[in-house]
Amino acid sequence: MQPLVAEKEGNPDQGLFTAAALEKRNPNYITIYSLDYRVPSETVRRYYGDLLTAKFPYAIVFDADIPRAPKWIYPRTIDHLRGRITILQRKN
């Protein structure tokens, strides 16, 4: 799946994953899905790591694993819903 995603979406703009770019965007909330930081780019992984370890002025306000889908749901195999959701809120 990942090669197809890379082919269709391309590589992320590394300039978006900096403290300066975040400061310019200045969002009130940031939502991170666990697959967001499991990418080949060291810059992107470092950026998300810095967010999650409070190196930027954001605090985690929600952090949870996505529950497994019930057995009765169709289709039985849903591979894109597993993961972890983290929501951060701007501190000031």
DASULUR-V251222 format. One record per run of one state. SS is the DSSP state (h for helix, s for strand, l for the rest). FROM is the first residue (numbers start at 1). LEN is the number of residues. Records with the same first field share a line. If there is no record, write none. Layout:
# DASULUR-V251222
SS->FROM-LEN + FROM-LEN
This chain:
# DASULUR-V251222
l->1-1 + 10-4 + 17-2 + 26-3 + 38-4 + 53-5 + 66-18 + 91-2
h->2-8 + 14-3 + 19-7 + 34-4 + 42-11
s->29-5 + 58-8 + 84-7
